[in-house]
Amino acid sequence: MVKKDPIIAVVGPTAVGKTELSIRLAKKLNGEIINADSMQVYKEMSIGTAKPSIDERQQVPHHLIDLLPPSEPWTVSSFQEKALQTIADLKAREKMPIMVGGTGLYVQAVTHQLSFSNAETDTAYRLTLEHLAQELGADALYHQLKERDPVAAESIHPNNERRVIRALEVLHTTGKRFSEREQEQSIPRFNYVMIGLNMDRKMLYERINQRVEHMMEQGLVDEVEKLYHAGITGQAIQAIGYKELYEYFDGDVSLAEAVERIKARSRQYAKRQITWFKNKSDVEWFDVTSQSMDEILTKVVDFSCRKFKSELE
């Protein structure tokens, strides 16, 4: 059996304390931090993305932060490639990789064998299937899937047209059944520990509201205004905090309304993050509601050492 390298992932909702724990953990375990937040990769977007401060980054090396201008696209495939390169470098230097972030798919793309190969995509074929669905109905495609990949058909609702089409596309482009591909992608890439932080929901929402207020005090409006007047559009500006202030600069809402939208959407996002990670049975959860970060750190280190055994001895 091939021995897999150990890595640690610190996950959970926004504003729960992931940055503080990860820095302490890195100091304790001779580690370095890999950002797994989909928006902290962008330059000129520091306040709204809640990047670790310059002081925090000086305490422990951070990777995959401030890589791209906000005009460029950044995908989970791009992240996976860069993160795996970084992990290889850290391992070569005998450092513990500590991946930190709340973007669930980014974390999973590293911990498991997820594939984002262009070979699995055939735009023309997918458009043909979409046309067939319009002409013959979604049932016709689902029937086709049942014949060609009955295991996948069992796990996909007949009305989930997008998923049915994707399953047929993968079968067409790779020659592998979608069910086989998903089984392969459930295989762990590393011997990983996934540390989840959570807290009382009311307290978390209060922290989120306070964080937004602090961002405003730090100069979030000025940060977004520079991007707005520079004509920056696209993926990066869909981030919470930027999209709402663009609406303000467009004259669609008042500044007060924009701030309330940022708070509300941040709370909604936190709820989605919790749901995503709660559905992952391998997350070890730590409640920070009534425990100090020192207590959490001690428990996380103990849990990680027991999981990894010889690697951290």
Sequence and secondary structure as in RCSB ss.txt:
>XXXX:A:sequence
MVKKDPIIAVVGPTAVGKTELSIRLAKKLNGEIINADSMQVYKEMSIGTAKPSIDERQQVPHHLIDLLPPSEPWT
VSSFQEKALQTIADLKAREKMPIMVGGTGLYVQAVTHQLSFSNAETDTAYRLTLEHLAQELGADALYHQLKERDP
VAAESIHPNNERRVIRALEVLHTTGKRFSEREQEQSIPRFNYVMIGLNMDRKMLYERINQRVEHMMEQGLVDEVE
KLYHAGITGQAIQAIGYKELYEYFDGDVSLAEAVERIKARSRQYAKRQITWFKNKSDVEWFDVTSQSMDEILTKV
VDFSCRKFKSELE
>XXXX:A:secstr
     EEEEEE STTSSHHHHHHHHHHHTTEEEEE  SSTTBTT  TTTT   HHHHHHS EESSS B TTS   
HHHHHHHHHHHHHHHHHTT EEEEE S HHHHHHHHB     GGG  HHHHHHHHHHHHHH HHHHHHHHHHH H
HHHHHS TT HHHHHHHHHHHHHHSS HHHHHHHHTSBSSEEEEEEEE  HHHHHHHHHHHHHHHHHHTHHHHHH
HHHHTT  SGGGGSTTHHHHHHHHTTSS HHHHHHHHHHHHHHHHHHHHHHHHT TTEEEEE SSS HHHHHHHH
HHHHHHHHGGGG 
